[in-house]
Amino acid sequence: MSAADNKTLVQEMFAIAGDPDPAVREKSLFMARLADDATWTVMGQYSWSRTFTGKQSILTDLHGHVRSKLVERGRTIAHRFIADGDIVVVEAKGNNLTKSGQRYDNDYCLVLRFDGGRIKEVRDYCDSVLTEKALGPFPAP
């Protein structure tokens, strides 16, 4: 796939994920395009910083833990997409409320690497202080 194709695919993923209708959000292009052997690395040097390996770990261990802390399925709204070859960079803003009533509206920079139309790697940059303040430390392995 070309850089333009990858960028369009990521734009479609975020459009569906940001839809207010839960039925539309359930048609996740992200899950369909995430490679079984993908990695998701939370960058930095704090309790959330680690690499989740494999689709199941990403969906269960990382995203499942985040969802367990939020009132409802969280939303991340992208506002900039940059593509170059097999890389798409996304700037996005969270729009979330924790079960304890605290806002969790983090700013993200996600670097996605594609291989054959599948997401093989995600590098996740965000406000680590806000993440730990709102969601608490990530459980030890």
C-alpha positions in Angstrom: 0.0 0.0 0.0 1.1 3.5 -0.7 1.6 6.2 2.0 -1.6 7.9 0.8 -3.5 4.6 1.1 -2.1 4.1 4.6 -3.0 7.6 5.6 -6.6 7.2 4.2 -7.0 3.9 6.2 -5.9 5.6 9.4 -8.2 8.5 8.8 -11.1 6.1 8.3 -10.1 4.2 11.5 -10.3 7.4 13.6 -13.5 8.5 12.0 -15.2 5.3 13.0 -13.6 5.3 16.5 -14.7 8.9 17.1 -18.3 8.3 16.0 -20.8 9.0 18.9 -22.9 5.9 17.9 -21.6 2.8 19.7 -22.8 0.6 16.9 -20.6 2.4 14.4 -17.6 2.3 16.8 -17.9 -1.5 17.1 -17.1 -1.8 13.4 -13.5 -1.2 14.3 -11.1 -1.0 11.4 -8.3 -0.8 13.9 -8.9 -4.3 15.2 -9.4 -5.6 11.6 -6.1 -4.1 10.5 -4.0 -4.9 13.6 -1.6 -7.7 12.7 -1.6 -10.7 15.0 2.1 -10.2 15.8 1.9 -6.4 16.2 3.7 -4.5 18.9 2.5 -1.4 20.8 5.1 0.5 22.7 4.1 3.1 25.3 7.2 5.4 25.2 8.8 7.1 28.1 10.1 6.0 31.5 7.1 5.6 33.8 4.9 2.7 34.9 3.0 2.5 31.6 6.2 2.3 29.5 6.5 -1.1 28.0 5.9 -3.0 24.8 2.8 -5.1 24.4 3.4 -7.9 21.9 0.6 -9.5 19.9 -2.9 -8.4 19.0 -4.4 -10.1 22.0 -2.0 -8.4 24.5 -2.6 -5.0 22.9 -6.4 -5.4 23.1 -6.6 -7.1 26.5 -3.7 -6.0 28.5 -3.3 -2.4 27.3 -6.7 -1.3 25.9 -8.6 -3.6 28.3 -6.9 -2.0 31.3 -7.5 1.5 30.0 -11.2 0.7 29.4 -11.5 -0.7 33.0 -10.6 2.8 34.3 -13.1 4.8 32.1 -16.8 5.4 32.5 -17.4 4.2 29.0 -15.4 3.3 26.0 -12.9 6.1 25.6 -12.7 8.3 22.5 -9.6 9.6 20.9 -10.1 12.2 18.2 -7.4 12.7 15.6 -6.7 16.1 14.2 -3.5 15.6 12.1 -2.2 12.8 9.9 1.2 12.7 8.3 2.2 9.8 6.0 5.6 8.8 4.6 6.1 5.3 3.1 4.8 2.7 5.5 4.6 5.2 8.5 1.6 7.2 9.5 1.9 9.7 12.3 -1.3 10.8 14.1 -1.8 13.7 16.5 -4.9 13.2 18.6 -6.7 14.3 21.7 -8.5 12.1 24.2 -12.0 12.8 25.4 -12.5 10.6 28.4 -13.9 10.5 31.9 -12.6 8.1 34.6 -14.8 6.1 36.9 -13.5 8.3 39.7 -14.9 11.4 37.9 -11.6 12.8 36.7 -11.1 14.0 33.1 -8.6 12.1 31.1 -8.1 14.2 28.0 -4.6 13.3 27.0 -2.7 14.5 24.0 -1.2 11.8 21.8 1.3 11.3 19.0 0.9 7.8 17.6 3.4 6.5 15.1 2.0 3.5 13.2 4.0 1.3 10.9 2.2 -0.7 8.2 3.3 -3.9 6.5 1.1 -5.2 3.7 -2.0 -3.2 4.8 -1.6 -4.3 8.5 -0.5 -2.3 11.5 2.7 -4.0 12.7 3.9 -1.4 15.2 2.5 1.5 17.2 4.7 3.9 19.2 2.5 5.8 21.6 3.7 9.2 23.0 1.5 11.0 25.5 1.5 13.0 28.8 2.9 10.5 31.2 2.1 12.6 34.3 -1.5 13.0 33.3 -1.8 9.2 32.5 -0.6 8.2 36.0 -2.6 11.0 37.7 -5.9 10.0 36.0 -5.5 6.2 35.5 -2.9 5.4 38.2 0.3 3.4 37.7 0.1 0.4 35.3 0.1 -2.9 37.2 3.5 -4.5 37.5 4.1 -7.4 35.2 
